[in-house]
Amino acid sequence: NDPGGDNTEDKPKSLLELHKQKLLNLKKQNKKRKVSGSSSSDSDSPSRNKKLHKGDIESALLRHDMETRRTEEIISMDERQRPYNSMYETHQPTQAELEVFRLKRHQKEDPMFKLLDNK
């Protein structure tokens, strides 16, 4: 029977109050996701590699080899005969391309690194 309490519930909320409430709800949801997602993110990384098919990796490996050969040919050319902006290419690397990069990169801790470098 307290009319003062009913007025606060019946009053429409301002846009600022609605926005603040929405932000609080989003923060709560993000915290719940982070808490539940943190344990699964560690187990997720091996499953990402499983999603890559051998065919995808093999085709990315072939593309990488062809690109490497093309780059070596262009670099060996005389600068005056080299095509304009021939080595400029940008795109988001795919998962298969990233995996090929990890496989192909040289690691300095590798004892055979010096032998491969002399070739």
C-alpha positions as CSV (number, residue, x, y, z in Angstrom):
1,N,0.0,0.0,0.0
2,D,3.0,2.3,-0.3
3,P,2.4,4.5,-3.3
4,G,6.1,5.6,-3.3
5,G,7.4,2.1,-4.1
6,D,4.9,1.6,-7.0
7,N,5.9,4.8,-8.7
8,T,9.5,3.7,-9.2
9,E,8.5,0.5,-10.9
10,D,5.9,2.2,-13.1
11,K,8.2,5.0,-14.2
12,P,9.7,4.4,-17.7
13,K,13.5,4.1,-17.5
14,S,15.6,6.7,-19.3
15,L,17.8,5.7,-22.2
16,L,20.9,6.1,-20.0
17,E,19.5,3.7,-17.4
18,L,18.5,1.2,-20.1
19,H,22.0,1.4,-21.6
20,K,23.7,0.9,-18.3
21,Q,21.5,-2.1,-17.5
22,K,22.3,-3.6,-20.9
23,L,26.1,-3.1,-20.4
24,L,25.8,-4.8,-17.0
25,N,24.0,-7.8,-18.5
26,L,26.6,-8.1,-21.2
27,K,29.5,-8.0,-18.7
28,K,27.8,-10.7,-16.6
29,Q,27.3,-12.9,-19.7
30,N,31.0,-12.4,-20.8
31,K,32.2,-13.3,-17.3
32,K,30.1,-16.5,-17.5
33,R,31.5,-17.3,-20.9
34,K,35.1,-16.7,-19.8
35,V,34.8,-18.8,-16.7
36,S,33.1,-21.7,-18.6
37,G,35.2,-21.2,-21.8
38,S,38.7,-21.0,-20.2
39,S,38.9,-24.7,-19.4
40,S,37.6,-25.7,-22.9
41,S,40.0,-23.4,-24.8
42,D,43.0,-25.5,-23.8
43,S,41.3,-28.6,-25.1
44,D,40.2,-26.7,-28.2
45,S,43.6,-26.2,-29.7
46,P,44.3,-29.8,-30.7
47,S,40.8,-30.1,-32.2
48,R,41.5,-27.2,-34.5
49,N,44.4,-29.1,-36.0
50,K,42.1,-32.1,-36.4
51,K,39.7,-30.0,-38.5
52,L,42.4,-29.5,-41.1
53,H,42.3,-32.2,-43.7
54,K,45.5,-33.7,-45.1
55,G,44.4,-32.6,-48.6
56,D,44.1,-28.9,-47.4
57,I,47.6,-29.0,-45.9
58,E,49.1,-30.7,-49.0
59,S,47.6,-28.2,-51.4
60,A,48.8,-25.3,-49.1
61,L,52.2,-27.0,-49.1
62,L,52.2,-27.1,-53.0
63,R,51.1,-23.5,-53.2
64,H,53.9,-22.5,-50.7
65,D,56.5,-24.3,-52.8
66,M,55.3,-22.7,-56.0
67,E,55.3,-19.3,-54.4
68,T,58.8,-19.8,-53.1
69,R,60.1,-20.9,-56.5
70,R,58.3,-17.9,-58.1
71,T,59.8,-15.5,-55.5
72,E,63.3,-16.9,-56.1
73,E,62.9,-16.4,-59.9
74,I,61.7,-12.9,-59.5
75,I,64.6,-12.0,-57.1
76,S,67.1,-13.5,-59.5
77,M,65.9,-11.3,-62.3
78,D,67.4,-8.0,-63.2
79,E,65.7,-5.2,-61.4
80,R,64.9,-3.4,-64.7
81,Q,63.1,-6.5,-66.1
82,R,61.3,-7.4,-62.9
83,P,57.5,-6.8,-63.1
84,Y,56.1,-3.9,-61.2
85,N,54.9,-4.8,-57.7
86,S,55.4,-8.4,-58.5
87,M,56.0,-9.5,-54.9
88,Y,53.1,-7.6,-53.3
89,E,50.2,-9.8,-52.2
90,T,48.1,-9.5,-49.1
91,H,45.4,-11.8,-47.8
92,Q,44.4,-13.3,-44.6
93,P,46.3,-16.6,-44.1
94,T,44.2,-19.7,-43.8
95,Q,44.6,-22.4,-41.1
96,A,46.3,-24.7,-43.6
97,E,48.8,-22.0,-44.7
98,L,49.6,-21.3,-41.0
99,E,50.2,-25.0,-40.5
100,V,52.5,-25.1,-43.5
101,F,54.4,-22.1,-42.1
102,R,54.9,-23.9,-38.8
103,L,56.2,-27.0,-40.6
104,K,58.5,-25.1,-42.9
105,R,60.1,-22.6,-40.7
106,H,63.6,-23.1,-39.5
107,Q,64.2,-23.4,-35.8
108,K,67.6,-22.2,-34.6
109,E,67.7,-24.8,-31.8
110,D,67.6,-27.6,-34.4
111,P,71.1,-29.2,-34.6
112,M,70.7,-29.7,-38.4
113,F,69.9,-26.0,-39.0
114,K,73.5,-25.2,-39.9
115,L,73.7,-28.0,-42.4
116,L,70.4,-26.9,-44.1
117,D,71.6,-23.3,-44.2
118,N,74.7,-24.2,-46.2
119,K,72.7,-25.7,-49.1
